[in-house]
Amino acid sequence: MKSKVLITGMAGLLGSNFSRYLLKQGYDVVGIDDFSGGYKENLPKEVKCSNINLGELEAVESFFKTEKPEYVYHFAAYAAEGLSPFIRRYNYINNLICSSNLITSAINHNVRKFIFTSSMATYGAENIPPFTEDMQPKPIDPYGIAKYAVEMDLKLAHDQFGLNYSIIRPHNIIGCYQNIWDRYRNVIGIWIRKIIHHEPISIFGDGMQKRAFSDVKYYYKPFEQLMTSYNGEIFNLGADQEQTILEAAKTVQKCAADFGYKPEIQHYEPRHEAKIAFCNHDKAKRLLNFVDGTDFNQTIHDMFEWALTQPDRPVKSIDYEISKNIYSYWK
Ligand SMILES: NC(=O)c1ccc[n+]([C@@H]2O[C@H](COP(=O)([O-])OP(=O)(O)OC[C@H]3O[C@@H](n4cnc5c(N)ncnc54)[C@H](O)[C@@H]3O)[C@@H](O)[C@H]2O)c1
C-alpha cells in the first residue's frame, strides 16, 4: 500500500474523481466532506469519507489523530465566485477559516505535503490574460481574496513550521460528478440541469466573456506529481483554448439536441465578473508534463449522459447576507 492521502471535499467534482484515480494507483485514501456542496452518491464505494465541517477545528484535529494522513489535498470550498460578495461571512468561514483549520492540523500532525486548490480568481481584473504565476494577485471578490489569503497562510506555515505545500490555480473544470443543482456556480452544470428541465440556457450579459474549460481527467497526473515535488510552487492548470460563453452555450445547445432537447438561449443582466479570464500553463507543461487534451464536445456529451442518470435533486439556494444590488435572476 502506498502513502495515506486525505482528500477534503471528496464528494465534489475534483475530490470524487481524483480519489478514484488515487485508489487505482494503490494509495490509501481517506476523505472529509460535510456534503454541503457534494453528494454521498459521488463517493467511491471503497473509501471512508468522514462527515466533518472543516470549520470545526476540534473535529479536524481528532480526525488527524485517528487517521494520520501523510499527504493532504485540500479541495473543500464553496466556490461560488459571483455570489461571494453577497455571502461574505459564509465565504470567509468556508474558504479561509476552514482552510486555516486544516493547515493547523497539518502542522500539528507533521503532514508531509499540503496541496491546495486555489483559483484563477486570485488574478482579478487588473491583470491582463493570459495570466502567469508570477503576476501579483489582485482579486476582485471575496472568493478570490479568501483563496489568496490561504496561499499566503501556506507560505507562512512553511516558513515558520516547515509545512511543505504546493498551490494549484485551476479554472473552469468540468466533468461528471459536478454539482449541477447549484444555481450560483458551474455554468455548464447549470445549463445541463436547465436543459433537462426544459428551461432556456442562461447567459449573463452578451456572452462575450471568455473562458477556457478543461476536463477534470487531465488534472490527476499533475496533482499526483505534486505530492512529492515542487514545494512552495504555484501552478496554473487548465485549458489553453478559450472561447466565449456564447460559443460554449451553442456547443451545449447542439449537444442537447443529440439527447432530444431543443433549448433556447436567454440573456440576463450582466454581473460583476472578469470579462476575459484565462491562464498561461507553460509552467505546468514544462515541470509537470501537463497536457490538456480536453475535447469540449465529448466532455459535454459525457456530462449530459451522466446527468440523465442522476436523481432530480432540489436546486440549492442560500440566505443572502447582503441583498443590496443582488441580480434580478438571484432574487
Ligand atoms: N471546479 C472548478 O472549475 C474550480 C476552479 C478553480 C478552483 N477550484 C477549486 O477546486 C476545489 C474543488 O472544486 P470542485 O469543483 O471539486 O468543488 P465542489 O463544490 O464540487 O466540491 C467541494 C466539496 O467541498 C465540500 N465542502 C465545502 N465546504 C466544506 C466544509 N466547510 N467542510 C467540509 N467539506 C466542505 C462540499 O460538500 C463539496 O463536496 C475548490 O477548492 C475550488 O475552489 C475549482
The ligand as an SDF file (V2000), in Angstrom:
LIG
                    3D

 44 48  0  0  0  0  0  0  0  0999 V2000
  -14.2750   23.4430  -10.4780 N   0  0  0  0  0  0  0  0  0  0  0  0
  -13.5770   24.4960  -10.9040 C   0  0  0  0  0  0  0  0  0  0  0  0
  -13.7170   24.9540  -12.0400 O   0  0  0  0  0  0  0  0  0  0  0  0
  -12.5640   25.1690   -9.9940 C   0  0  0  0  0  0  0  0  0  0  0  0
  -11.8510   26.2500  -10.4980 C   0  0  0  0  0  0  0  0  0  0  0  0
  -10.9300   26.8680   -9.6650 C   0  0  0  0  0  0  0  0  0  0  0  0
  -10.7380   26.4050   -8.3860 C   0  0  0  0  0  0  0  0  0  0  0  0
  -11.4520   25.3450   -7.9280 N   0  0  0  0  0  0  0  0  0  0  0  0
  -11.2430   24.8870   -6.5510 C   0  0  0  0  0  0  0  0  0  0  0  0
  -11.0550   23.4850   -6.5510 O   0  0  0  0  0  0  0  0  0  0  0  0
  -11.6410   22.9140   -5.3950 C   0  0  0  0  0  0  0  0  0  0  0  0
  -12.5810   21.7930   -5.7910 C   0  0  0  0  0  0  0  0  0  0  0  0
  -13.5790   22.3030   -6.6650 O   0  0  0  0  0  0  0  0  0  0  0  0
  -14.8090   21.4190   -7.0780 P   0  0  0  0  0  0  0  0  0  0  0  0
  -15.2900   21.9370   -8.3730 O   0  0  0  0  0  0  0  0  0  0  0  0
  -14.4820   19.9900   -6.9330 O   0  0  0  0  0  0  0  0  0  0  0  0
  -15.8620   21.8610   -5.9600 O   0  0  0  0  0  0  0  0  0  0  0  0
  -17.1300   21.0730   -5.4390 P   0  0  0  0  0  0  0  0  0  0  0  0
  -18.0810   22.0730   -4.9290 O   0  0  0  0  0  0  0  0  0  0  0  0
  -17.5990   20.0960   -6.4530 O   0  0  0  0  0  0  0  0  0  0  0  0
  -16.5360   20.2490   -4.2160 O   0  0  0  0  0  0  0  0  0  0  0  0
  -16.2320   20.8600   -2.9960 C   0  0  0  0  0  0  0  0  0  0  0  0
  -16.6010   19.9120   -1.8810 C   0  0  0  0  0  0  0  0  0  0  0  0
  -16.2240   20.5140   -0.6330 O   0  0  0  0  0  0  0  0  0  0  0  0
  -17.2170   20.2280    0.3200 C   0  0  0  0  0  0  0  0  0  0  0  0
  -17.1840   21.2640    1.3560 N   0  0  0  0  0  0  0  0  0  0  0  0
  -17.4860   22.5770    1.1990 C   0  0  0  0  0  0  0  0  0  0  0  0
  -17.3480   23.2230    2.3580 N   0  0  0  0  0  0  0  0  0  0  0  0
  -16.9340   22.3080    3.2650 C   0  0  0  0  0  0  0  0  0  0  0  0
  -16.6210   22.3830    4.6410 C   0  0  0  0  0  0  0  0  0  0  0  0
  -16.7240   23.5230    5.3220 N   0  0  0  0  0  0  0  0  0  0  0  0
  -16.2250   21.2580    5.2710 N   0  0  0  0  0  0  0  0  0  0  0  0
  -16.1210   20.0870    4.5900 C   0  0  0  0  0  0  0  0  0  0  0  0
  -16.4130   19.9620    3.2820 N   0  0  0  0  0  0  0  0  0  0  0  0
  -16.8170   21.0570    2.6370 C   0  0  0  0  0  0  0  0  0  0  0  0
  -18.5120   20.2300   -0.4670 C   0  0  0  0  0  0  0  0  0  0  0  0
  -19.5380   19.4920    0.1790 O   0  0  0  0  0  0  0  0  0  0  0  0
  -18.0910   19.6060   -1.8000 C   0  0  0  0  0  0  0  0  0  0  0  0
  -18.3070   18.2150   -1.8150 O   0  0  0  0  0  0  0  0  0  0  0  0
  -12.2970   24.0610   -4.6500 C   0  0  0  0  0  0  0  0  0  0  0  0
  -11.4080   24.4930   -3.6520 O   0  0  0  0  0  0  0  0  0  0  0  0
  -12.4600   25.1450   -5.6760 C   0  0  0  0  0  0  0  0  0  0  0  0
  -12.4150   26.4220   -5.0890 O   0  0  0  0  0  0  0  0  0  0  0  0
  -12.3690   24.7170   -8.7050 C   0  0  0  0  0  0  0  0  0  0  0  0
  1  2  1  0
  2  3  2  0
  2  4  1  0
  4  5  1  0
  4 44  2  0
  5  6  2  0
  6  7  1  0
  7  8  2  0
  8  9  1  0
  8 44  1  0
  9 10  1  0
  9 42  1  0
 10 11  1  0
 11 12  1  0
 11 40  1  0
 12 13  1  0
 13 14  1  0
 14 15  2  0
 14 16  1  0
 14 17  1  0
 17 18  1  0
 18 19  2  0
 18 20  1  0
 18 21  1  0
 21 22  1  0
 22 23  1  0
 23 24  1  0
 23 38  1  0
 24 25  1  0
 25 26  1  0
 25 36  1  0
 26 27  1  0
 26 35  1  0
 27 28  2  0
 28 29  1  0
 29 30  1  0
 29 35  2  0
 30 31  1  0
 30 32  2  0
 32 33  1  0
 33 34  2  0
 34 35  1  0
 36 37  1  0
 36 38  1  0
 38 39  1  0
 40 41  1  0
 40 42  1  0
 42 43  1  0
M  CHG  2   8   1  16  -1
M  END
$$$$
